[in-house]
């Protein structure tokens, strides 16, 4: 009984969104206004920081995609997660995916490897990121720039192919209100199916850890930058309420939401 109560308390069953901060060592001070919130900032970080760089050499890029080297957004669960997503797509009869904010595109590479006939469209909003991916991700059917907040979502829905929009670990990059606007725009454009996998959920433990981390960084005089938002699980449903129905499912250790468009 006590253990269940403690777990429920740790899950923070409330609506709470907090700012997320990161430090990038000697590269922290290159980011304008101490923020990682623009295409220019991401391109600058990828040029300067080895963990966030996208290899211009295909062999090195493949090593990152196969988790032989650690890169941003590609944790040790990536391959298992990709297999779970591939199985989900197969169950749904999906033949085309439109993936946004792909970063190094490790997930998209694994999906293409597992399902060679799957049409994969990979998008990013940082221009240099897109150009680097075009050089190394030769299996991809299309790679181009796309702005999640301001983009034309008809790109996703304007096809007869059964399509899944994948939003993988892009949740920190927008405010709660921006996410509500994004989902309203997708609904208006007729986007039917979305696989939305957040980075994770804010818990009591992670909230305390992050507050302590900020205090330590300030005490040591280390620089850090604003890099988005973290949320409790309860916040996410407010993004798509009355627009999309949602089912939760585990994908390699991360909770994902399988969303389907509802008529208003």
N, C-alpha and C positions, 0 to 999 in steps of 0.2 A: 504493500500500500504506500509506504513511505517512498520507495524507489520510483513508483509511478508518478507520485506527486512531484518528486524532484525533477523527473524527466519532463513533465508538463511545464514546470516552472522554467526549466532551461530552454524549452522551445519558445518561450515568450509568446503566448497566445494573444498578442495585441498587435495593432497596426503601429509599426515603428520603422522609420527610415533614417539612417545616419550617414554622414559623409565618410567616404573611404579615403585613406591617405596611403601613400607608398613612398619609399625612398629608393633611389637608384644609384647609391654610392656617389662616385665622382661625377656621374652624368646627371645628377639631380638638378644642378644649377643651369643646365642648358635649356630647360623648359621655360618658355615665356610665361611670365606672371605666375610661375609655380603651379601650373595646371596642366593636366594631361586630358584635354577636352577638345582637341581640334585635329583635323587631318595633318596640319603642319607639325603639331607637337608629336603625333605618332610617327610621322616620317623621320623627324629629328631623333626621336628615341631609338628607332630601329636602326638608324645609321650609326648611333654612338654606343649602344648597349648590346653586348654579345648575347645576352639571354633573350632579348627582344628582336634581334636581327633576323632577317629572312635570308638564308643562304642564296647567293647568286649561282653557286655551283650545284647542279642537280644531285650529285652524290651526297653532298653534305646536307642538302634539304631532305633527302630521303632518310638519312640517319635521324634527323629530328622527327620526321613523320612516324618513324618506327620506334621512337622513344629510346634511341641509342644515345642521344644527347638531350638535355633538358632545355626546353624553350618555353616562352610565355604561353599560357593557356593549354599546354599539352602535358598533362600530368600522367602519372604511371597507369591510370585507368583508361587511357584513350583507346587502346586497341579493343579491350573488352567492351567499352562503351560503344564503339563503332559497330561491333558485332551485334549488340543489342538493338541499336538503331536500324541496322540493315535488316534484321529479323522483323522489326516493327514495320518498316517500309514494305517489305515483302507481304506481310499479313494484310496490309492495307491496299495492296495492288498498285503502289506508287511507282511510276516510271520516270518521274522527273522531280529533282529537288532544286530549290532556289535557296541558297544559303547566304546569309548576310553577316557582315563583320567577321570574316573567316580568319583574319590574322595570318598565320603561317599555313593555314589550310590542311593541317594534319588530319582532322576529322574527315574532310571532304576527300582527301587522298585515300584514306582507309575505306570509305564508302565505295569509291570508284574501284578499288582493288577487289572488294568483296562482291560488288554488283557491277560488273563491267558494262552491262547494257543500260544501267541507270544513267539518264542524262543529268549531268551535274553542272549547275550554274553557280559559280562562286563569286561573291562580291565583297568589296571593301570600299571605304570612303577616303582612304589615304592613297593618292595617285602613285607614289613611288612603291607602295606596298603592292598595288595591282601590277605594275610593270615587272617587279621582281617575280611575282607568282607566274606571270605569263611565260617567263623564261624557264622556270623549273617544273611547273605543274602541267606537263604536256598532255596528260590524259584528260584534262578537264575540257568539257565541251564549250564552256564560255567563261571568261573572267573579265569583269568590268567594274567600274566604280558605281557605287550606289549609296545614297544617303538615307539611312533608316528614318530619320525624322522628316525629311523633305522629299523623299523619292516618290516616283510614280509607281504605286503598287499594282497597276495594271500589267506591269511586266510579269508579275507572278500569275495573275488570273487569266490573262489573255492567251489561253492555249486550250486545246482539247485534251491534252495529256493529263492523266491523274498526277497532280502536283502537290508536293509537301514543301511549305516554307519552313526552313530550319533557322531558328534563332538560338544559337548555342553560346552561352556564357557572354552575352552582350548586355545583360541586365544592368550592370553598374553604370553604364554610360549615359543614362538619361534620368531625369527627375520623374517622380511619380506622375505628375501632370503630363509630362511629355510622353510617357508610356501610354497614358489614356488616349492622348491625341493620336499616337501611332496606331493603336488598335482600332480606333474609330476610322482612321484613314484606310486601314486594311479592310475593314468590314465594308466600307463604302465602295471600295474597288472590287469587292467580290472575292477576296482571298478566302478560300474554303477551309483549308487544313493547315495547321501550324504545329510544329514541334518546338516547344519553348523550354529550354533547359537552362535554369539559372546557375550561376557559379556556386551557389549555396545559400543557406539561410542564416540570418542573424539570430544568435541564441544569447542567453544570459552570459554564458561562459565566453563566447567570442566578443561580446560587447565589452565585458570587463577587460579582456586581454587587449583589445584595441585601445581602450582608454589608457591603460597602463603603458602601452607601447608609445603613444603620443607623449606621455609624461617623460618617459625615458629619452626619447629623441630630443625633446626640448631641453632636458637637463644636460644632455651631452652636447647641445648646440648643433645637432645634425639637422640638415635640411630635409624637408619632405614636401610632397606635392599632393594637391587634391586630384583624385583620379576616379571620382564617381560616387556611387551610393551602395549601401548594403541595407537589406530589408529582412524583416521577419516574414515567415511563410504566409501569414495572414494578409499581408499587403498585396501580394501578387494578384489575387482574385479580383481586386478592385479595378485592375487594368482592363479586364475583358468582360466584366459583369454586363449581362443582357446583350452581349455581342457574340460571345463564343461559349459553348459548353466545354467543360474541362474534365479530363480523366488523368489521374496521376499514375506514373509508372516509373520504376527504377531503371536507370540506364547506366550500368557500370558504376554504381555507387552514388550517382547524382539523381535527384528526383526531377523528372521531366513532366511537363503538362502537354497532353495531346488535346489540342483545341480544334473544335469544329464550328463553323459559322452557323449562327442562328438568325432567323428572320426576326426583325424587330416587331 
